[in-house]
Amino acid sequence: MANDSKNTRKIPIVCPGHTRPLAELQFCYIAPEQRTFLVSACHDRLPMLRDGTSGDWIGTFVGHKGAVWSCRMDPSGSLAATASGDFSVHVWDAITGKDLFQLPHKHIVKTCDFSPNSKYLATGGHEGILRIYDLTQPEQAPITIPQDPSKKITITKCNWLSEDLLIVGCGDGKIRFWQPLAQGGPATVPVHTMSTEGTSEIRDMEVSRTTAGQDVLTVAAGERVYFFDLQTRTCLKSYKMPIHFREEGGASLHPSGNKFVAGGSDLWVRVFDYQTGEELELNKGHHGPIRCIRYSPTGESYATGSEDGTIRLWKTD
């Protein structure tokens, strides 16, 4: 039962447009323009681009034939990539919406991410194979790296940490660090592996740098949210949530590093104290379970995407 003393009764900005459950949200801050964008992946096959502050619709990327599971903009804001259940990844001109090229796969693709220099795109999914595409030569075959040569392990999330280091979240509850561009050919073993409790699938994974300069990996899996120090590669905090992330949901750390937001198996959006795990806020607005959640780069707001097909922008205090 909801605790009314923590229910702040905030009224979010509602962003309609999607017609099916949301799958992923990503903010992208473009420094030269001093503007924040928000891109969304959805099961309706139509990823969208919005103004990250107002939530106003900017454009829709049309071309997929299956549910879109992942959407990312490159650091320059000129490219977008989307991974889909139609066994493909599309790379788009983020300014015009033009479909630049398609990267075929052999199974559902669950995740994609641009390298910091925008030269490479990493993808992964139900094949259990990490693919690295050189976007300056998209016609060339990608670098392929199985997560485990002996068995298929689904890749659920991938995030570049640097130009030569990639973090991969998997269906076996493990987080693998790869150097896919190392000299001497494709990597065959990860340079490091971190584990969550049990074998619950990594549902969400976010790389962020706090205002104190600490690089943190936020992970949602099973019934817990984890925070890993990316320099020491150790677990800083782990909290059991009043929700689970077995089918949907995620978590995001505020840029200050003082609090985090999480949503999953119920309709509530919860804000927690990072140091203690205490629940600070309990906000309701969605009419379906929370599927994805992210703080804006400034921390002034956060976005939630739900099974109800809407995105909501919530102001922080």
Summary of the structure (lengths in Angstrom):
residues: 317
radius of gyration: 18.2
end to end distance: 24.1
largest distance: 59.1
contacts: 1117
relative contact order: 0.14
helix: 0%
strand: 51%
